[in-house]
Amino acid sequence: MVGSATLDWSRDRTKRLGQTLGLVRYLASEEMAFVNFSMTFLWAGSAYADSVVKIQSEILEPFFRNFLKHLSRQAKQITEVPASDRVVAVDHNSKDQHELEAGLECIETGMQESNSLRADADFDRSLAELSAARRLLQASTVRIAALQALLAPVLKWLGKQALGGAVAVAISAVIAILAKTFGIKIPTL
Amino acid sequence: MDDAAFEAFTEEYRDRVSDALRTGYKNFSSRLSDWLDLIDQSEVLATAARTLEEGFDFDA
């Protein structure tokens, strides 16, 4: 009989929520998807409007309510994930981001122009790591752990060098912005 | 996501739910798409949505 097939909903509430989310994606995927669904599982008569009302009231209304509760719980848990495991958005229009990019550029240029740094055995690797970090920051999102792994050793190494002038100022600024924007703390500096 | 950001999201969420539950069949799929777009706009909430299992194959 039309519309009388049964859905194999999970008994687990969270899985059932996921199944309904899959149904929503299906219903959103094409204009007449609700007709296919209604004719198979939830027949409400030949009028399209009645089918939509039935889906809205019997499936979607409780789903939207329960899904918001799920998001609320999850949002709090995800927020509590350690900073180092997070992927965060890079706001390329923010003042801090501009200052961070400018600071890193200043440091990279200063490194390239410093004969004393060039003589150090760690120079090549440090320069490459700094360059890689700048490349990471060009993306729309960045993994905090990756950024920290690249920048912390370089900044610590630079901290041990006798640097002055614009590069020293840039290092301080970069460390401050990394802490403020990404929660990255550079220890021992 | 802090409480203020989630509160703002909740307000927008309720508006889009209202749109999806009150629309007729002609705009039904696009209203649901709008609702899904809202979830996907937030990295945190999109991740939360992905944690759910999506089990049905409607073409099967």
gemmi code that builds the backbone of each chain (N, CA, C; Angstrom):
import gemmi

chains = {
    "A": [
        ("MET", (0.848, -1.205, 0.000), (0.000, 0.000, 0.000), (0.886, 1.260, 0.000)),
        ("VAL", (0.461, 2.263, -0.738), (1.260, 3.487, -0.851), (1.500, 4.121, 0.520)),
        ("GLY", (2.762, 4.482, 0.778), (3.086, 5.212, 2.004), (3.066, 4.400, 3.268)),
        ("SER", (3.018, 3.085, 3.156), (2.889, 2.284, 4.377), (4.170, 1.546, 4.756)),
        ("ALA", (5.255, 1.749, 3.991), (6.520, 1.108, 4.361), (6.991, 1.674, 5.696)),
        ("THR", (7.705, 0.867, 6.452), (8.134, 1.361, 7.769), (9.620, 1.691, 7.766)),
        ("LEU", (9.957, 2.718, 8.477), (11.354, 3.119, 8.622), (11.963, 2.358, 9.795)),
        ("ASP", (13.199, 1.936, 9.606), (13.873, 1.167, 10.652), (14.622, 2.132, 11.566)),
        ("TRP", (13.867, 2.903, 12.334), (14.496, 3.873, 13.236), (15.284, 3.149, 14.318)),
        ("SER", (16.441, 3.693, 14.645), (17.237, 3.124, 15.726), (16.547, 3.367, 17.074)),
        ("ARG", (16.753, 2.441, 18.011), (16.229, 2.651, 19.354), (17.091, 3.674, 20.106)),
        ("ASP", (18.347, 3.787, 19.673), (19.269, 4.744, 20.309), (18.889, 6.162, 19.874)),
        ("ARG", (18.663, 7.028, 20.847), (18.162, 8.379, 20.534), (19.140, 9.178, 19.679)),
        ("THR", (20.437, 9.023, 19.992), (21.425, 9.800, 19.230), (21.505, 9.307, 17.787)),
        ("LYS", (21.469, 7.982, 17.629), (21.492, 7.446, 16.262), (20.230, 7.839, 15.494)),
        ("ARG", (19.111, 7.837, 16.202), (17.856, 8.214, 15.550), (17.904, 9.677, 15.106)),
        ("LEU", (18.567, 10.492, 15.914), (18.737, 11.898, 15.545), (19.571, 12.005, 14.265)),
        ("GLY", (20.614, 11.188, 14.209), (21.455, 11.176, 13.009), (20.710, 10.682, 11.793)),
        ("GLN", (19.854, 9.693, 11.978), (19.055, 9.183, 10.868), (18.102, 10.260, 10.352)),
        ("THR", (17.517, 11.004, 11.283), (16.593, 12.064, 10.870), (17.349, 13.187, 10.165)),
        ("LEU", (18.570, 13.455, 10.633), (19.390, 14.465, 9.946), (19.648, 14.012, 8.501)),
        ("GLY", (19.905, 12.727, 8.330), (20.079, 12.187, 6.974), (18.813, 12.372, 6.148)),
        ("LEU", (17.670, 12.190, 6.778), (16.400, 12.391, 6.078), (16.234, 13.854, 5.666)),
        ("VAL", (16.605, 14.769, 6.569), (16.495, 16.199, 6.251), (17.382, 16.532, 5.047)),
        ("ARG", (18.596, 15.987, 5.055), (19.496, 16.255, 3.914), (18.876, 15.732, 2.614)),
        ("TYR", (18.244, 14.578, 2.708), (17.599, 14.018, 1.523), (16.450, 14.919, 1.061)),
        ("LEU", (15.614, 15.336, 2.001), (14.462, 16.167, 1.648), (14.893, 17.518, 1.077)),
        ("ALA", (16.081, 17.981, 1.523), (16.589, 19.270, 1.023), (17.283, 19.118, -0.325)),
        ("SER", (17.587, 17.883, -0.702), (18.444, 17.655, -1.873), (17.743, 17.941, -3.197)),
        ("GLU", (16.450, 17.763, -3.247), (15.722, 18.070, -4.485), (14.285, 18.450, -4.158)),
        ("GLU", (13.713, 19.231, -5.042), (12.424, 19.846, -4.756), (11.318, 18.830, -4.442)),
        ("MET", (11.312, 17.702, -5.149), (10.218, 16.756, -4.995), (10.599, 15.527, -4.168)),
        ("ALA", (11.689, 15.625, -3.432), (12.111, 14.469, -2.633), (11.030, 14.066, -1.637)),
        ("PHE", (10.320, 15.063, -1.124), (9.294, 14.747, -0.126), (8.192, 13.861, -0.715)),
        ("VAL", (7.988, 13.966, -2.034), (6.954, 13.136, -2.667), (7.378, 11.666, -2.616)),
        ("ASN", (8.652, 11.416, -2.986), (9.156, 10.043, -2.925), (9.055, 9.483, -1.509)),
        ("PHE", (9.476, 10.324, -0.563), (9.454, 9.870, 0.824), (8.021, 9.599, 1.291)),
        ("SER", (7.155, 10.539, 0.984), (5.769, 10.424, 1.425), (5.084, 9.207, 0.806)),
        ("MET", (5.324, 8.986, -0.483), (4.671, 7.860, -1.161), (5.164, 6.523, -0.619)),
        ("THR", (6.385, 6.530, -0.080), (6.922, 5.268, 0.438), (6.589, 5.063, 1.913)),
        ("PHE", (6.749, 6.138, 2.677), (6.694, 5.944, 4.131), (5.551, 6.669, 4.857)),
        ("LEU", (5.072, 7.760, 4.307), (4.179, 8.593, 5.115), (3.088, 9.213, 4.241)),
        ("TRP", (2.246, 8.406, 3.694), (1.232, 8.879, 2.746), (0.182, 9.729, 3.451)),
        ("ALA", (-0.085, 10.888, 2.879), (-1.076, 11.774, 3.493), (-2.152, 12.159, 2.476)),
        ("GLY", (-2.240, 11.417, 1.420), (-3.216, 11.764, 0.395), (-2.517, 12.330, -0.818)),
        ("SER", (-3.267, 12.604, -1.839), (-2.669, 13.003, -3.109), (-2.220, 14.466, -3.142)),
        ("ALA", (-2.643, 15.259, -2.173), (-2.251, 16.681, -2.168), (-0.833, 16.834, -1.615)),
        ("TYR", (0.011, 17.515, -2.397), (1.404, 17.733, -1.959), (1.448, 18.446, -0.597)),
        ("ALA", (0.586, 19.435, -0.448), (0.610, 20.245, 0.783), (0.391, 19.370, 2.007)),
        ("ASP", (-0.524, 18.404, 1.890), (-0.813, 17.538, 3.044), (0.402, 16.677, 3.410)),
        ("SER", (1.119, 16.219, 2.385), (2.307, 15.393, 2.653), (3.362, 16.198, 3.412)),
        ("VAL", (3.569, 17.427, 2.971), (4.574, 18.273, 3.626), (4.176, 18.559, 5.069)),
        ("VAL", (2.920, 18.856, 5.289), (2.446, 19.132, 6.656), (2.651, 17.915, 7.551)),
        ("LYS", (2.395, 16.728, 7.013), (2.559, 15.502, 7.801), (4.029, 15.281, 8.175)),
        ("ILE", (4.915, 15.486, 7.203), (6.358, 15.341, 7.484), (6.799, 16.384, 8.508)),
        ("GLN", (6.318, 17.607, 8.328), (6.700, 18.692, 9.243), (6.270, 18.383, 10.675)),
        ("SER", (5.021, 17.968, 10.836), (4.502, 17.805, 12.197), (4.949, 16.509, 12.852)),
        ("GLU", (5.029, 15.441, 12.080), (5.324, 14.139, 12.702), (6.824, 13.851, 12.832)),
        ("ILE", (7.622, 14.402, 11.929), (9.061, 14.075, 11.952), (9.922, 15.295, 12.282)),
        ("LEU", (9.705, 16.380, 11.526), (10.660, 17.490, 11.634), (10.526, 18.299, 12.924)),
        ("GLU", (9.318, 18.536, 13.345), (9.138, 19.377, 14.528), (9.866, 18.804, 15.749)),
        ("PRO", (9.624, 17.523, 16.086), (10.390, 16.976, 17.228), (11.885, 16.899, 16.947)),
        ("PHE", (12.242, 16.630, 15.686), (13.671, 16.541, 15.360), (14.374, 17.869, 15.600)),
        ("PHE", (13.819, 18.950, 15.091), (14.469, 20.254, 15.246), (14.680, 20.595, 16.723)),
        ("ARG", (13.688, 20.229, 17.542), (13.770, 20.511, 18.969), (14.911, 19.697, 19.614)),
        ("ASN", (14.949, 18.399, 19.298), (15.968, 17.526, 19.890), (17.367, 17.807, 19.335)),
        ("PHE", (17.413, 18.194, 18.072), (18.710, 18.474, 17.459), (19.354, 19.713, 18.093)),
        ("LEU", (18.541, 20.697, 18.437), (19.083, 21.886, 19.095), (19.684, 21.516, 20.449)),
        ("LYS", (19.009, 20.611, 21.176), (19.565, 20.153, 22.458), (20.902, 19.447, 22.234)),
        ("HIS", (20.952, 18.629, 21.202), (22.201, 17.914, 20.887), (23.322, 18.915, 20.573)),
        ("LEU", (23.006, 19.907, 19.745), (24.021, 20.908, 19.385), (24.501, 21.656, 20.620)),
        ("SER", (23.566, 21.962, 21.502), (23.936, 22.690, 22.715), (24.950, 21.890, 23.532)),
        ("ARG", (24.676, 20.597, 23.683), (25.602, 19.741, 24.448), (26.943, 19.628, 23.743)),
        ("GLN", (26.882, 19.382, 22.434), (28.105, 19.172, 21.668), (28.959, 20.436, 21.592)),
        ("ALA", (28.297, 21.573, 21.418), (29.031, 22.840, 21.293), (29.865, 23.082, 22.540)),
        ("LYS", (29.284, 22.755, 23.705), (30.021, 22.949, 24.956), (31.201, 21.985, 25.029)),
        ("GLN", (30.966, 20.736, 24.632), (32.051, 19.743, 24.682), (33.175, 20.112, 23.731)),
        ("ILE", (32.805, 20.534, 22.502), (33.824, 20.866, 21.508), (34.625, 22.081, 21.961)),
        ("THR", (33.949, 23.021, 22.610), (34.646, 24.199, 23.116), (35.697, 23.812, 24.146)),
        ("GLU", (35.392, 22.701, 24.872), (36.304, 22.309, 25.930), (37.463, 21.446, 25.448)),
        ("VAL", (37.520, 21.137, 24.155), (38.643, 20.376, 23.620), (39.923, 21.176, 23.818)),
        ("PRO", (41.023, 20.553, 24.217), (42.255, 21.304, 24.411), (42.610, 22.133, 23.175)),
        ("ALA", (43.118, 23.314, 23.423), (43.397, 24.247, 22.338), (44.275, 23.627, 21.257)),
        ("SER", (45.217, 22.787, 21.682), (46.173, 22.254, 20.714), (45.525, 21.324, 19.695)),
        ("ASP", (44.348, 20.766, 20.006), (43.696, 19.836, 19.091), (42.714, 20.525, 18.151)),
        ("ARG", (42.548, 21.798, 18.313), (41.481, 22.477, 17.583), (41.933, 22.975, 16.210)),
        ("VAL", (40.949, 23.034, 15.335), (41.125, 23.722, 14.061), (40.335, 25.018, 14.179)),
        ("VAL", (40.974, 26.130, 13.915), (40.276, 27.411, 14.084), (40.322, 28.210, 12.785)),
        ("ALA", (39.360, 29.093, 12.658), (39.305, 29.953, 11.475), (40.383, 31.029, 11.562)),
        ("VAL", (40.935, 31.374, 10.419), (41.901, 32.474, 10.359), (41.185, 33.679, 9.766)),
        ("ASP", (41.052, 34.721, 10.573), (40.354, 35.923, 10.111), (41.356, 36.850, 9.423)),
        ("HIS", (41.429, 36.740, 8.108), (42.432, 37.504, 7.362), (42.144, 39.007, 7.330)),
        ("ASN", (40.966, 39.382, 7.789), (40.642, 40.818, 7.798), (40.906, 41.481, 9.150)),
        ("SER", (41.286, 40.675, 10.131), (41.462, 41.266, 11.462), (42.806, 41.982, 11.582)),
        ("LYS", (42.835, 42.956, 12.470), (44.066, 43.734, 12.707), (45.158, 42.817, 13.248)),
        ("ASP", (44.772, 41.946, 14.177), (45.756, 41.032, 14.759), (46.398, 40.145, 13.696)),
        ("GLN", (45.560, 39.663, 12.780), (46.097, 38.777, 11.746), (47.069, 39.529, 10.840)),
        ("HIS", (46.730, 40.771, 10.500), (47.639, 41.583, 9.680), (48.964, 41.791, 10.411)),
        ("GLU", (48.866, 42.075, 11.708), (50.089, 42.316, 12.492), (50.911, 41.039, 12.629)),
        ("LEU", (50.203, 39.901, 12.753), (50.906, 38.620, 12.848), (51.660, 38.331, 11.548)),
        ("GLU", (50.980, 38.523, 10.429), (51.615, 38.266, 9.139), (52.797, 39.214, 8.923)),
        ("ALA", (52.601, 40.476, 9.273), (53.684, 41.452, 9.125), (54.863, 41.094, 10.037)),
        ("GLY", (54.545, 40.671, 11.254), (55.604, 40.306, 12.205), (56.402, 39.110, 11.727)),
        ("LEU", (55.697, 38.105, 11.219), (56.397, 36.909, 10.734), (57.251, 37.231, 9.499)),
        ("GLU", (56.736, 38.104, 8.666), (57.504, 38.508, 7.484), (58.774, 39.243, 7.893)),
        ("CYS", (58.625, 40.123, 8.875), (59.775, 40.874, 9.388), (60.831, 39.914, 9.964)),
        ("ILE", (60.354, 38.920, 10.715), (61.293, 37.957, 11.318), (62.005, 37.158, 10.227)),
        ("GLU", (61.231, 36.714, 9.244), (61.825, 35.907, 8.170), (62.871, 36.704, 7.395)),
        ("THR", (62.522, 37.939, 7.100), (63.476, 38.791, 6.383), (64.726, 39.036, 7.223)),
        ("GLY", (64.499, 39.322, 8.507), (65.625, 39.553, 9.422), (66.537, 38.330, 9.503)),
        ("MET", (65.928, 37.149, 9.531), (66.734, 35.922, 9.579), (67.587, 35.790, 8.320)),
        ("GLN", (66.945, 36.042, 7.183), (67.663, 35.881, 5.908), (68.822, 36.865, 5.778)),
        ("GLU", (68.667, 38.035, 6.412), (69.695, 39.072, 6.277), (70.757, 39.014, 7.366)),
        ("SER", (70.596, 38.092, 8.315), (71.540, 38.045, 9.439), (72.646, 37.017, 9.185)),
        ("ASN", (73.862, 37.499, 9.068), (74.999, 36.591, 8.847), (75.239, 35.695, 10.060)),
        ("SER", (75.034, 36.252, 11.263), (75.279, 35.449, 12.463), (74.281, 34.291, 12.574)),
        ("LEU", (73.024, 34.561, 12.233), (72.031, 33.492, 12.280), (72.312, 32.439, 11.207)),
        ("ARG", (72.726, 32.895, 10.045), (73.011, 31.967, 8.939), (74.103, 30.964, 9.307)),
        ("ALA", (74.987, 31.386, 10.178), (76.103, 30.517, 10.558), (75.681, 29.413, 11.528)),
        ("ASP", (74.484, 29.578, 12.112), (74.011, 28.601, 13.111), (73.522, 27.323, 12.403)),
        ("ALA", (73.805, 26.179, 13.028), (73.430, 24.890, 12.430), (71.915, 24.732, 12.294)),
        ("ASP", (71.145, 25.432, 13.146), (69.684, 25.312, 13.123), (69.023, 26.292, 12.158)),
        ("PHE", (69.822, 27.097, 11.475), (69.237, 28.182, 10.675), (68.293, 27.676, 9.581)),
        ("ASP", (68.767, 26.777, 8.758), (67.968, 26.332, 7.605), (66.621, 25.757, 8.034)),
        ("ARG", (66.694, 24.887, 9.042), (65.452, 24.258, 9.499), (64.511, 25.311, 10.092)),
        ("SER", (65.064, 26.202, 10.878), (64.230, 27.236, 11.518), (63.568, 28.135, 10.481)),
        ("LEU", (64.339, 28.500, 9.474), (63.778, 29.363, 8.421), (62.657, 28.626, 7.678)),
        ("ALA", (62.889, 27.352, 7.404), (61.874, 26.553, 6.699), (60.608, 26.420, 7.537)),
        ("GLU", (60.773, 26.232, 8.845), (59.605, 26.096, 9.722), (58.818, 27.404, 9.797)),
        ("LEU", (59.539, 28.504, 9.866), (58.863, 29.800, 9.896), (58.093, 30.030, 8.593)),
        ("SER", (58.747, 29.697, 7.497), (58.106, 29.854, 6.190), (56.867, 28.966, 6.076)),
        ("ALA", (56.967, 27.737, 6.591), (55.831, 26.809, 6.552), (54.673, 27.330, 7.401)),
        ("ALA", (54.994, 27.922, 8.536), (53.943, 28.484, 9.402), (53.233, 29.630, 8.687)),
        ("ARG", (53.995, 30.456, 7.993), (53.365, 31.552, 7.253), (52.435, 31.007, 6.175)),
        ("ARG", (52.846, 29.915, 5.560), (52.004, 29.289, 4.531), (50.715, 28.742, 5.164)),
        ("LEU", (50.849, 28.117, 6.332), (49.656, 27.595, 7.033), (48.652, 28.715, 7.299)),
        ("LEU", (49.180, 29.866, 7.668), (48.306, 30.988, 8.041), (47.626, 31.639, 6.838)),
        ("GLN", (47.997, 31.215, 5.656), (47.310, 31.745, 4.469), (45.979, 31.030, 4.227)),
        ("ALA", (45.799, 29.872, 4.863), (44.560, 29.111, 4.676), (43.416, 29.746, 5.461)),
        ("SER", (42.205, 29.296, 5.205), (41.051, 29.852, 5.921), (40.940, 29.278, 7.331)),
        ("THR", (41.493, 28.090, 7.547), (41.526, 27.523, 8.897), (42.931, 26.994, 9.162)),
        ("VAL", (43.239, 26.856, 10.436), (44.572, 26.357, 10.789), (44.462, 25.419, 11.994)),
        ("ARG", (45.252, 24.360, 11.968), (45.306, 23.460, 13.117), (46.299, 24.041, 14.112)),
        ("ILE", (45.799, 24.295, 15.315), (46.622, 24.933, 16.342), (47.895, 24.125, 16.609)),
        ("ALA", (47.727, 22.797, 16.676), (48.884, 21.951, 16.992), (49.979, 22.104, 15.933)),
        ("ALA", (49.565, 22.199, 14.662), (50.538, 22.326, 13.575), (51.262, 23.669, 13.659)),
        ("LEU", (50.483, 24.710, 13.926), (51.076, 26.049, 14.018), (52.059, 26.127, 15.184)),
        ("GLN", (51.650, 25.548, 16.297), (52.514, 25.574, 17.476), (53.791, 24.765, 17.243)),
        ("ALA", (53.629, 23.596, 16.601), (54.792, 22.728, 16.366), (55.826, 23.424, 15.484)),
        ("LEU", (55.359, 24.259, 14.559), (56.292, 24.952, 13.662), (56.904, 26.191, 14.308)),
        ("LEU", (56.062, 26.964, 14.996), (56.544, 28.269, 15.463), (57.266, 28.240, 16.812)),
        ("ALA", (56.842, 27.358, 17.702), (57.456, 27.374, 19.048), (58.972, 27.155, 19.001)),
        ("PRO", (59.461, 26.139, 18.272), (60.921, 25.947, 18.257), (61.675, 27.128, 17.636)),
        ("VAL", (61.096, 27.693, 16.573), (61.770, 28.826, 15.910), (61.868, 30.022, 16.846)),
        ("LEU", (60.734, 30.321, 17.485), (60.722, 31.497, 18.355), (61.612, 31.292, 19.573)),
        ("LYS", (61.648, 30.061, 20.074), (62.544, 29.775, 21.216), (64.008, 29.906, 20.783)),
        ("TRP", (64.294, 29.392, 19.583), (65.665, 29.480, 19.060), (66.063, 30.936, 18.862)),
        ("LEU", (65.141, 31.711, 18.292), (65.437, 33.134, 18.082), (65.614, 33.860, 19.416)),
        ("GLY", (64.873, 33.398, 20.424), (64.974, 34.025, 21.740), (66.356, 33.879, 22.357)),
        ("LYS", (67.052, 32.844, 21.927), (68.396, 32.624, 22.473), (69.455, 33.431, 21.722)),
        ("GLN", (69.081, 33.988, 20.583), (70.033, 34.770, 19.806), (70.049, 36.220, 20.311)),
        ("ALA", (71.150, 36.846, 20.057), (71.260, 38.254, 20.482), (70.704, 39.142, 19.383)),
        ("LEU", (69.377, 39.234, 19.362), (68.740, 40.021, 18.302), (68.230, 41.342, 18.871)),
        ("GLY", (68.271, 42.336, 18.066), (67.756, 43.629, 18.500), (66.930, 44.250, 17.403)),
        ("GLY", (66.557, 45.488, 17.584), (65.866, 46.250, 16.552), (64.495, 45.696, 16.199)),
        ("ALA", (64.169, 45.837, 14.907), (62.819, 45.505, 14.437), (62.487, 44.029, 14.622)),
        ("VAL", (63.489, 43.158, 14.460), (63.220, 41.718, 14.576), (62.822, 41.361, 16.004)),
        ("ALA", (63.540, 41.903, 16.977), (63.211, 41.626, 18.379), (61.795, 42.113, 18.706)),
        ("VAL", (61.461, 43.302, 18.209), (60.109, 43.842, 18.437), (59.071, 42.933, 17.785)),
        ("ALA", (59.387, 42.486, 16.557), (58.445, 41.623, 15.831), (58.239, 40.300, 16.570)),
        ("ILE", (59.298, 39.752, 17.132), (59.183, 38.482, 17.870), (58.241, 38.656, 19.059)),
        ("SER", (58.430, 39.739, 19.798), (57.541, 39.991, 20.952), (56.099, 40.141, 20.510)),
        ("ALA", (55.904, 40.858, 19.410), (54.539, 41.085, 18.923), (53.910, 39.768, 18.470)),
        ("VAL", (54.680, 38.956, 17.761), (54.162, 37.675, 17.259), (53.771, 36.765, 18.418)),
        ("ILE", (54.625, 36.719, 19.439), (54.326, 35.871, 20.606), (53.039, 36.338, 21.285)),
        ("ALA", (52.877, 37.642, 21.397), (51.664, 38.177, 22.045), (50.423, 37.855, 21.223)),
        ("ILE", (50.517, 37.993, 19.914), (49.333, 37.741, 19.062), (49.008, 36.249, 19.013)),
        ("LEU", (50.038, 35.416, 19.002), (49.777, 33.966, 19.005), (49.018, 33.556, 20.272)),
        ("ALA", (49.397, 34.147, 21.388), (48.728, 33.828, 22.653), (47.289, 34.342, 22.650)),
        ("LYS", (47.130, 35.564, 22.141), (45.808, 36.194, 22.167), (44.845, 35.542, 21.170)),
        ("THR", (45.324, 35.305, 19.958), (44.439, 34.842, 18.888), (44.248, 33.340, 18.881)),
        ("PHE", (45.318, 32.604, 19.112), (45.237, 31.144, 18.959), (45.457, 30.387, 20.276)),
        ("GLY", (45.734, 31.117, 21.346), (45.965, 30.443, 22.625), (47.292, 29.706, 22.666)),
        ("ILE", (48.208, 30.067, 21.767), (49.513, 29.400, 21.733), (50.479, 30.144, 22.648)),
        ("LYS", (50.980, 29.411, 23.615), (51.949, 30.040, 24.528), (53.328, 29.496, 24.196)),
        ("ILE", (54.286, 30.379, 24.070), (55.657, 29.969, 23.781), (56.413, 29.935, 25.110)),
        ("PRO", (56.693, 28.758, 25.639), (57.343, 28.672, 26.945), (58.802, 29.106, 26.915)),
        ("THR", (59.306, 29.383, 28.069), (60.705, 29.728, 28.334), (61.121, 31.052, 27.701)),
        ("LEU", (60.210, 31.819, 27.197), (60.596, 33.123, 26.662), (60.067, 34.226, 27.571)),
    ],
    "B": [
        ("MET", (32.574, 27.401, 21.253), (31.530, 28.407, 21.048), (31.040, 28.885, 22.425)),
        ("ASP", (31.103, 30.194, 22.661), (30.700, 30.674, 23.975), (29.176, 30.823, 24.051)),
        ("ASP", (28.690, 31.103, 25.262), (27.242, 31.142, 25.487), (26.556, 32.203, 24.631)),
        ("ALA", (27.197, 33.348, 24.494), (26.573, 34.438, 23.726), (26.448, 34.052, 22.255)),
        ("ALA", (27.496, 33.428, 21.738), (27.468, 33.011, 20.328), (26.417, 31.931, 20.115)),
        ("PHE", (26.304, 31.030, 21.075), (25.305, 29.965, 20.914), (23.889, 30.522, 21.038)),
        ("GLU", (23.733, 31.515, 21.887), (22.414, 32.145, 22.035), (22.000, 32.830, 20.726)),
        ("ALA", (22.955, 33.500, 20.098), (22.671, 34.149, 18.808), (22.334, 33.097, 17.753)),
        ("PHE", (23.091, 32.006, 17.788), (22.815, 30.918, 16.847), (21.409, 30.367, 17.083)),
        ("THR", (21.041, 30.177, 18.354), (19.735, 29.603, 18.691), (18.602, 30.455, 18.128)),
        ("GLU", (18.786, 31.759, 18.209), (17.755, 32.666, 17.699), (17.568, 32.472, 16.191)),
        ("GLU", (18.686, 32.414, 15.475), (18.640, 32.213, 14.030), (18.091, 30.820, 13.696)),
        ("TYR", (18.498, 29.856, 14.513), (18.033, 28.461, 14.332), (16.508, 28.424, 14.399)),
        ("ARG", (15.946, 29.073, 15.414), (14.482, 29.036, 15.595), (13.769, 29.720, 14.431)),
        ("ASP", (14.378, 30.784, 13.921), (13.775, 31.463, 12.761), (13.732, 30.523, 11.559)),
        ("ARG", (14.842, 29.820, 11.335), (14.888, 28.949, 10.139), (14.019, 27.711, 10.317)),
        ("VAL", (13.918, 27.231, 11.547), (13.011, 26.112, 11.822), (11.573, 26.560, 11.547)),
        ("SER", (11.258, 27.753, 12.017), (9.919, 28.289, 11.794), (9.627, 28.384, 10.293)),
        ("ASP", (10.597, 28.855, 9.533), (10.430, 28.938, 8.073), (10.184, 27.559, 7.469)),
        ("ALA", (10.951, 26.568, 7.945), (10.850, 25.216, 7.370), (9.540, 24.534, 7.749)),
        ("LEU", (9.025, 24.864, 8.937), (7.812, 24.189, 9.405), (6.539, 24.883, 8.919)),
        ("ARG", (6.692, 26.093, 8.417), (5.501, 26.814, 8.009), (5.414, 27.025, 6.501)),
        ("THR", (6.392, 26.546, 5.797), (6.375, 26.749, 4.359), (5.527, 25.671, 3.677)),
        ("GLY", (5.092, 25.976, 2.480), (4.346, 25.005, 1.683), (5.297, 24.110, 0.889)),
        ("TYR", (4.733, 23.232, 0.089), (5.578, 22.251, -0.602), (6.497, 22.877, -1.643)),
        ("LYS", (6.099, 24.051, -2.177), (6.922, 24.661, -3.236), (8.288, 25.115, -2.722)),
        ("ASN", (8.347, 25.550, -1.472), (9.622, 26.045, -0.916), (10.218, 25.111, 0.135)),
        ("PHE", (9.640, 23.937, 0.268), (10.023, 23.052, 1.372), (11.508, 22.686, 1.333)),
        ("SER", (11.970, 22.219, 0.178), (13.373, 21.773, 0.106), (14.341, 22.942, 0.289)),
        ("SER", (13.995, 24.110, -0.252), (14.923, 25.244, -0.123), (14.969, 25.758, 1.322)),
        ("ARG", (13.841, 25.672, 2.027), (13.848, 26.082, 3.444), (14.702, 25.116, 4.271)),
        ("LEU", (14.631, 23.849, 3.938), (15.472, 22.880, 4.651), (16.947, 23.111, 4.320)),
        ("SER", (17.216, 23.467, 3.075), (18.600, 23.793, 2.688), (19.112, 24.995, 3.480)),
        ("ASP", (18.256, 25.992, 3.637), (18.638, 27.181, 4.423), (18.987, 26.775, 5.855)),
        ("TRP", (18.188, 25.862, 6.383), (18.438, 25.392, 7.755), (19.778, 24.654, 7.825)),
        ("LEU", (20.049, 23.801, 6.865), (21.321, 23.067, 6.842), (22.507, 24.025, 6.676)),
        ("ASP", (22.307, 25.057, 5.861), (23.380, 26.050, 5.659), (23.768, 26.718, 6.976)),
        ("LEU", (22.763, 26.983, 7.794), (23.040, 27.630, 9.088), (23.949, 26.745, 9.935)),
        ("ILE", (23.693, 25.450, 9.930), (24.524, 24.532, 10.719), (25.941, 24.522, 10.166)),
        ("ASP", (26.052, 24.489, 8.836), (27.373, 24.363, 8.213), (28.207, 25.635, 8.329)),
        ("GLN", (27.544, 26.763, 8.634), (28.286, 28.028, 8.758), (29.238, 28.016, 9.945)),
        ("SER", (28.928, 27.202, 10.935), (29.760, 27.159, 12.137), (30.575, 25.876, 12.166)),
        ("GLU", (31.871, 26.032, 12.287), (32.769, 24.868, 12.338), (32.383, 23.955, 13.505)),
        ("VAL", (32.111, 24.577, 14.641), (31.786, 23.805, 15.840), (30.486, 23.019, 15.647)),
        ("LEU", (29.476, 23.697, 15.100), (28.174, 23.042, 14.972), (28.175, 22.030, 13.832)),
        ("ALA", (28.907, 22.322, 12.769), (29.016, 21.349, 11.673), (29.702, 20.085, 12.176)),
        ("THR", (30.711, 20.275, 13.026), (31.388, 19.121, 13.629), (30.419, 18.344, 14.510)),
        ("ALA", (29.610, 19.067, 15.274), (28.623, 18.407, 16.134), (27.629, 17.601, 15.302)),
        ("ALA", (27.233, 18.154, 14.157), (26.290, 17.442, 13.293), (26.938, 16.182, 12.718)),
        ("ARG", (28.235, 16.287, 12.413), (28.931, 15.129, 11.824), (29.111, 13.995, 12.824)),
        ("THR", (28.994, 14.314, 14.103), (29.154, 13.260, 15.098), (27.948, 12.320, 15.114)),
        ("LEU", (26.880, 12.765, 14.524), (25.698, 11.907, 14.478), (25.855, 10.895, 13.345)),
        ("GLU", (25.286, 9.733, 13.550), (25.341, 8.734, 12.488), (24.190, 8.988, 11.533)),
        ("GLU", (24.531, 8.988, 10.262), (23.498, 9.187, 9.265), (23.314, 7.873, 8.535)),
        ("GLY", (22.209, 7.174, 8.865), (22.132, 5.769, 8.491), (21.301, 5.338, 7.300)),
        ("PHE", (20.403, 6.168, 6.800), (19.502, 5.626, 5.780), (20.002, 5.814, 4.359)),
        ("ASP", (19.763, 4.826, 3.543), (19.984, 4.968, 2.111), (18.610, 4.996, 1.451)),
        ("PHE", (18.152, 6.192, 1.127), (16.788, 6.322, 0.628), (16.628, 5.822, -0.799)),
        ("ASP", (17.753, 5.603, -1.463), (17.661, 5.076, -2.829), (17.649, 3.555, -2.845)),
        ("ALA", (17.896, 2.957, -1.692), (17.994, 1.486, -1.670), (16.619, 0.857, -1.896)),
    ],
}
model = gemmi.Model(1)
for chain_id, residues in chains.items():
    chain = gemmi.Chain(chain_id)
    for i, (resn, *xyz) in enumerate(residues, 1):
        res = gemmi.Residue()
        res.name, res.seqid = resn, gemmi.SeqId(i, " ")
        for name, pos in zip(("N", "CA", "C"), xyz):
            atom = gemmi.Atom()
            atom.name, atom.element = name, gemmi.Element(name[0])
            atom.pos, atom.b_iso = gemmi.Position(*pos), 0.0
            res.add_atom(atom)
        chain.add_residue(res)
    model.add_chain(chain)
structure = gemmi.Structure()
structure.add_model(model)
structure.setup_entities()
